[in-house]
Amino acid sequence: MSPEVALPIIIPLMTGTLTLLAWRSNILQKILSVVGSIALLISSIWLLTSVKEQGHVVLYMGNWVAPYGITLVADMLSAIMVFLTGMTAVAIAVYSLASASASHERFGYYPLMHLLLAGVAGSFLTGDIFNLYVWFEVMLIASFALLILGGERAQMEGAVKYVTMNLLSSAIFLSAIGLLYGLVGTLNMADIAVKLSEAEHTGLVDVIAVMFMVAFGIKAAAFPLFFWLPASYHTGPVAVSALFAGLLTKVGVYALFRVFSLIFNQSIEFTHQLLIWIAVFTMVTGVLGAAAQFEFRRILSIHIISQIGYILLGLALFTPLALAGGVFFIIHIIIVKTNLFLISGITHRLLGTYELKKLGGIYKSRPFLSILFLVSALSLAGLPPLSGFFAKFILIRAGIEAEAWVATGAALFVGMLTLYSMIKIWSEVFWKSLPDETDSSAINQQMTPSLAILYLPVIILTVLTLLIGLMAQPIYMISEFAAEQLLNPSGYIEAVLGVKP
Amino acid sequence: MEPIMAVTVGFLYAAAIYMMLRRSIVKLVIGLMLLSNAANLLIFTSAGMTRGAPPLIPLGAMQPEGIIADPLPQALILTAIVIAFGVLAFAVVLIHRAYNILHTDNLDLMKDTDT
């Protein structure tokens, strides 16, 4: 028995239920939400340490041995992702104490948030392909409701596209599962991997592989399927935007990592070659889109796409170094991206707008906040000694070693344009003097408790970015460990099925 | 039976995509409904259809006699139907709210947030 695999799913589900029971008491919901997310973080640390010791941790639900029952499996990648989920959860739960408006809280903000976290953690931990679909849907339905909290005009427009594209992706995912089940007659991912490697490799396998690629590509916002993301992510409440930006697209990326390392590893020259081009175009279109934007959260939203491209590049090159780089990049980007969105929320609190034109003068009145932004922004752009530098350095080195010149060149070029976008935000929001027409009554406000609560997660996440940059070695070691496990699926299969493949 | 089902599934997918490409949000939701039904029928068909052989084990025996139908796809479809029902119920409420707030059902007029 290893209960630590199930705890990261059970804790947010329980927290969500308890906050529902505490529907009438706002204070109680807030306390439960913070306590629940801290418990999630602790359980994810437990999972991380036991995965580090044992390699793979497996739990058969209801004692139905694989491949008959639903299996929960944690390898290093899952454990890292769950840990990042816990960390984001704590940051968002604390930030929400001060940022969530009363009307959002009245419509079930906290229960939805924890339901979303349960869906995310479930997707990371399940070892069953149909169960993965179910967790995706749990996550989606919670995210739909969170996105439209408040019911503003832009939110409705964004939500229609978000819902449509995600339901389309789910339908493609479900069809692919149906075809795969028809082919191999099992749903356990480890068992599918065994059966598929024994079966004759036909065109149908490639078709199913591409269907999975499209389904997860939509969720991950990869080129050319990302158009729902810039239309919707910036419309929700800011804490929700930060949560989505940090975690949701990464669930799609995680699913791609899992499926294209464990199940579809027979025709790498086809699938992974395709992924390289997807990665290159994702990087370039994302960063060019961001360069054309002049609204704080929109720039950050479109930037998510280009970062997804980097992570996909790690998977597409499929060498140990590249995969380690991809995992390192995921760790870096979830922290930094969440943090940048949280900072955009603070500037909104101070000046009441996200438009770059109307913002300004923050460096003069709030130098500390500006430094926090600068650290995260430069980390995103990949300047040493911050976390983004090492993430990009590993990926680009892997690209050179694999002699993927176009992809490497694109990665370098995109890094430069990222710097341009970040400098644009810096000079418009923080450096230039405050435009006269902007209402500046709130900018010099005292450090109220509510503002201090907004600062707290931002400071912690910024320190983490610095720490990852200054102590990259241990992070690199666990990324390398995760990459090794991804490249040798036999360890995963053996842990789940109990036999050597 | 399989060829008929295959054609039906293909037709459902085609109809779903066609409806989703229309401008009205109501037709968009109808398209989504057809799409989830098509996916369910696809699972049903591709998992193999067995006529008149319920997956039951006779009293006292340890395993079923002869060929039986695979019960798992039906469980999958049942799960998928329930999920699709919940999600589509949300989608219906969403388009109703969207219509109330935006005063239009035309998708072409909903692109303020695109650029």
Interface residues (C-beta under 8 A of the other chain):
Chain A: F130 Y133 V134 E137 L140 I141 F144 A145 I148 G151 E152 R153 A154 M156 E157 G158 A159 V160 K161 V163 T164 L167 L168 S170 A171 L174 S175 I177 G178 L179 Y181 G182 L183 G185 L187 F227 P230 A231 S232 H234 T235
Chain B: M20 I25 L28 L32 L35 S36 A38 A39 N40 L42 I43 F44 T45 S46 A47 G48 D70 L72 P73 L76 T79 A80 I83 G86 V87 F90 A91 L94 I95 R97 A98 I101 L102 L107 M110 K111 D112 T113 D114
